Structures are given as C-alpha cells and as structure tokens.
C-alpha cells in the first residue's frame, strides 16, 4: 500500500503586542508611539531570541519600517552555539505583493521569507532580486494562514512569534491559529479612532462570552504583561 504524505507539524504561534489601556498599538501621528519601556523591550528581545521565526504583516512593515532583530549579542551568540542561525527567520505576507525593496526588514539580519499569491509572486521576486537571503513563496489565489504555517513547519520552524499588526493578529485569532497571546499593556490612553488597534472586528471562536485562559499576569516596569491561551477556555 502507498504511504500517505506526512502532515507538517505547524509551529507554536505566539502573538506579541504592546498596546495602550484602550487597545491601540500606536497613535495616528507619523511618529512611532513608544508603548513599552526599556525592561519590556528587553523582554521582547529575549522572546525573539527564543523563536525560530518572526512574522509581521505588510501594513506594519510599511508603517513602522521595523528591523525585527535580536539586539543582545549574548543572545545571538547563544543561538549560534545552540546550532541555530544568529537571527530568527523573518517572515512577512502580502496578498498584493506590494513590498518596497528599500525597507529595513530586507537589509538587516539573516534569512527573509515573503508569502504572497501565486499571481503576485513573479513581480515580487523581481522587485527583491537584489536582496540577499530572501525567498518569495506564492500560495495560490489567496494567502491562507494555514498553508503558511504548514510551509513554515516543513522548513523546521517550531516556534513562530507574530508581531502584528492588527489585521494579522485578528486573522490568527479569528481562525483559531494562535497558541498564545502576550500583551504588554502600557499606562497610556490613545483615544484616536484613526489609530491602529490590537485587533479589529471579527467573528472570534466562541463569541464574546468565551473566556480565554490566563497564563500569567505580572508587571514589567510600568507596563503589565498579560499572557493568554486562546485555544483553551477557562473552566
């Protein structure tokens, strides 16, 4: 009898965000609003160092132009000594494929991976042809998160950190694909309707009455870290 292909092991998906008390990731100005403090930035750096890949959406790439690096040299050295790459794989997704080649995401750290549709993949490959250590993957007529996670699993990614933005967080939560959420709640109130939120309106599993299981709550300087398990309901 023929053997069935093995289903790839999907990575553990960790959503990470810093938000204001009223649920915003940033304000509506052109300057980046710093929600975290130095201690929390260091916590996030440690979290990145522990992951195999870091994912960020195309809107966040264009808006914030992040590097998504592990900044502590000792943590990078520990990754290398452990047989891993110095930096986690950097991942993004864009259905349109409209990702400028001059973003810092492409020119810092190690390997990069961009998911888009099969139709948009050739143009994006051409746009990024001069960017080192970058691969473009077309995922059919749409970019489905399940297929993305399957592909990352085949590549050996066992722990994926998702750093936003709101549309990406919403999609992972609405599709029941997040294993953990870590929220750093800053003592700020943004109150601007045009500012990006941690999540957008969606049909979340279980509806508004479903309670997520709290894993941890602790202070990190003047922010509060909350860890939840979205896939499990509290008793």
Order of alpha helices (4+ residues) and beta strands (2+ residues): beta-alpha-beta-alpha-alpha-beta-alpha-beta-alpha-beta-alpha-beta-alpha-beta-beta-beta
